[in-house]
Amino acid sequence: MAARARYLTIADELRRRITHGELVPGAKVPSTRQIAAEWGVATATAAKVLTALSQEGLVRAEPRSGTVVAGPRNAPSSASAMRPNAPSAPRQRSGRAQALTRERIVRTAMAIADNEGLGVLTIRGVAARLGVAPMALYKHIGTKDELIVLMADLAFGERGYPARPPQGRRARLELWARTLWSLYRRHPWLAQLGPITRPLPLPNLATHAEFALSTLDGLGLGAAAMCDLHVLLFSYIQGIAVHLDREQQAAGASGLTMDDWADNQTPALRAIAADGRHPTFARMLAALSAEGYDLILDNLFELGLRALLDGLDLSA
């Protein structure tokens, strides 16, 4: 079956689930990765499915949540509304808003990565989301790697620092750390781009580095020591942020929330606790079960940040 016919067939099925109430407003729609796995198609074909449903107003993308049902609006019962010659075809063929630019390509790619992870991102998928041929993108970008670099630089540039930062090195470092954390929260894939031993030379990332280094300057550190300390603090933020993306991908691949996953692990954890070889673990597990506990990455980030800054002499 041709790729186009295949994407129309899949879109018909998802549209049916929405219009028949199997997927209610606010419910998560299968992700690009899940569609590709369930129907055995390429991720670019799966991306065209979600794009078509989005153009019909049936679904919408929500940051860190994926694609959800937009509302109870009824849609056409067949794929005819999506065919390019249909009178109601949603794509506008002219107008400044539809001009294909580098920024529009980059922002579209960022939206895909934000909602479904960097692993799903392909040039074909971005082109499908934009409703253009893949070759059209190469007039503005070179490769997928170049696209990712542009995405990262744009993302790191979304937040900066006040002209008059807070007084005190600790307050400034807290501001720096929380600014980066907020960007990783908004774009979880950022933490997956590379090891700290191979940092990307991004102008907007350098802005964050400059703020941290200017805060550390004056402590009497040599260049190497100041670099090491900056890398240590940065790697802590990035290291916690890695799990934002991993949790997003685990939830998308399994369909399980963190609570659902934890419930499924209960028998195995109880077996470990009952074997008598891990008494401290068993006591902690019993206490957490009785008191209730959620592993919240925001809280863990703040705990670690306090511990790190407590261990530094920032009084110089």
N, C-alpha and C positions, 0 to 999 in steps of 0.2 A: 504494500500500500504506500502511495506517495506520502512524503512527509507532510504536505499541506493537508491532504485528506485525513491523515492520522491526527493532526492537531485539532482539526475541526471535530472529529469524532470524540476525542477526549474532552474538548470544551463542551460539547453537547451533554456528555454524562455529568460533568460538574455543574452545568447549568440546571440539569434536571434535579440534582440533589439539592440545589439551592431553592429552586422554585417549588419543589415538593416538601420543603421544610426539613429535609434530612440534615442540611447545614443551615443553622439558624443565624440571624444577624449577630455579628460579633464572633462567631465560631471560626476557628482556624481552618483555612483551606489547605489542602495538600501542597507542600512546598515544591519547588522545581525539582529538587532531589527526589522527593517522594513520588511525584508524577512520573519522572524518568524511570524509577525502579518499578512502579506498579504496572506501567504500560509498556515498558521496554523500549523507550524512545530516548533520543539524545536530549541533553539538558537544554539545548537551543530550541528544540521542538516544544519541550515542556514550558520554557519561558514564553513562547508564543501563545500557549494556552492561557496563562495568567494575564498576559498583555491583552488578549482579546476580551477576557471577562472583565478586566479593569476598564477597558474602553467602553464596555456596555454599562458600566456603573454597578456591576454586581459584586465586585470585590475591591478592596483597597489595601495598600501596603501600610503597615504600622511598624515604626522602629522597634526593634528587639522583640517583636511579636510575630513577624512574618506577615502573610497575606490572610485577611479575614473577610468574612461576608459583610458587604457594605450595608445592606438593609433589605427590607422586605419587598423591594420593587420587583415586579414580575418582569421577566425577560422573554424574548422570543423563544419558542419551543424548539426551534431548529437552528442550524448553523447558517441559514441564509442571511441573517443580519450581519454576519461577519464577512461575507463575500465582498470582494473589492468593488464589484459593480452594483451592489445594493444601494438604493437611494439614501438609506440611513447610515451608510458607512461612516464611522466616527472620525476617521483620520482627516485632518485638514491638509490640503495639498499646497496651500500657500499661506503667506503671512509670516511676519517676523518671529512670532512665538514658536513656529515650527522649524525655523532655520537650524540646520545641523552645524553645531559649533563644537569646539573642543570642550568647552565648559559643560555643555549639555551632555556630551558623551560621558565625561568624567562623573558628573552628578548622577547620571543614570546608572553607571557602573557602581557608584557608591551605594545607591539605594538597593541594588541587588545584593551587594556584599553585606550591607547592614542587616537585611532581612533574612538572608539565607546562607551567608558565609562566603568566604573568599574562594573556597574550593568549587563552588558552583559557577563562579564567574568565568565566562568565555566571551570572546569577541562576537561570536555568533549570537550568544544570548543577549548581549547588549544591543546588537543590531536588531534582533527580534523585538526587544522591548521598545526600541525607537521606531520600529516599523520601516527599516531601511535595509538595503543589502549590506552584508558584512564588508564588502570592498569600499563602501562609502565611508566607513570609519577610518580607513587607512589614509585618507586624505588629511586627517587631523592628528592621528596617532601612529606610531610606528609598530609596536608590538604590545602584547598583553602585559609584559613586564613594564614597559614604559607607561602604560595606562595605570598600573598599580602604583607606580611612583607618583604620578600626577594625583591620583586619588589620595595617597598618604599625605602629600604636601598640602593639598586643599583641606583635608581633615584637620591636620595639626594647626592650620591657620585659622580655624574657626573661633579660637579663643586666644586672647592675649593677656596683657597685664596693665594695670592702671599706671598712669604717668606718675602718680604718687603712691608707691607701694606701702604696705604697713611697716611700722617701725619694728626693728628687731629682726635678727637673722632667723630665728625660729618661726616667727609669723610669716616671713617671706618664703621660707622653705615649705611651710604648710600650704600657703597659697599656691606655690608652684606644683606641689604634689597633687593637690586636689584639682587643680586645673587640668593636669594631664589625666588624672583619673576620670574626670568628667568627659574628656574626649574619648578615652577608651570605653567608657560606658555607652557613649553615643555610637561609637564605631568599634565594636569588639574585635573585628578582624585586624585592627591596627597592631595589636599585640603579637600577631602571628607573622609579621613581615620578615623577621630575621633575628639572628642572635645579636647580643650586645657587642660581640667581638667584631661585627661587620655592620656598623651603623650606616643608615642611608644618609647621603649628603643632601638633606632637604632644607631649603631656606627657612621654612616655617618651623621645622623641628629645631633648627639652630637658634631661633628666637627663644624657645623654652630653655635650651641649654645655656644661653647667655644670661637669662634671668637667674638660673640656679648658680652658675659660676660667679656672677657678680655678687651674689649673696655670700658665697664661700670665700671670695677674695678678701684679704685682710686678716685671715686667720693664721697667717704665718706659714702657710703650706707651700711647698714647692709645686711646680707645674704638674709633675707626675702624681703627687699625693692628691692634689685638687681634682685632677682628672679621675683618679681611682674612686674618690669619695662621691663625685658626681655620678659615675657609672654605677656604683653600689646603690645609691638612692634610686636612680632611674630604673635599675634592674629589679628592685623590689616592687615598684609600681607596675612595671611591665609584667613581672612574674605573677602577681595576683590577677592582673587583667587578662592574662592568657585564659584563665578559667571562665571568664565571661563568654568568650567565644566557644570554648569547649562545651559549656553547659547548653548554649544555644544550639549547637550542632547535635548534642546528645538528645536534647528534647525533640528536635526536628526529625532525627533519624528513628527514634524509638516511639515517639508519640506520648511519652510519659513525662509528667511533671516531676519535679524533685521529690515531692511528697509520694507520688505513685512509685517512683523508683525506690525510695527508702522503704516503703511498705513491702516491696518485693524482696528486699534484702533482709528483712527481719528474721526469717528462719535461719539463714546462714549465720547472721550475727549472734543469734541466741545460741546456736550450736558452738560457736567459738567461745562465747562467754561461759558456757556450761562445762567446757572440757577441763577446767581446773588449772590450766597452764597460764592463764592471763588474768590474775585476780584484780589487778588495778583497772584493766580495761573493762572487766565485768562490772565492777563497782561503778565506774563512770557511766557505762551504758545503762545500768539500772537507774541511776540518778537522772540521766537525761531523759529516759523514757517516762519517769514519774513526773519530772518537772516540765517537760516539753522543751524542745530545742530545735532551732532552725539555723543552719549554717548560712549566714548572710555575708556575702562578699564585701559589701560596703562596710559592715562592722569590722570584719577581719582586716580590711585595708586600714581603717582608722587605728585599730589596735597595734598593728605592725608599725605604722607611721610614728605613733607615740613612742614605742619602744626604741626605734632607731634614733629618733631625735633626742630622746632622753640620754642616749649613750654618747652623744656628741657634746663637746665643749664648744659652745657657740658664743661665748662671752667675750672673746677677743675683739 
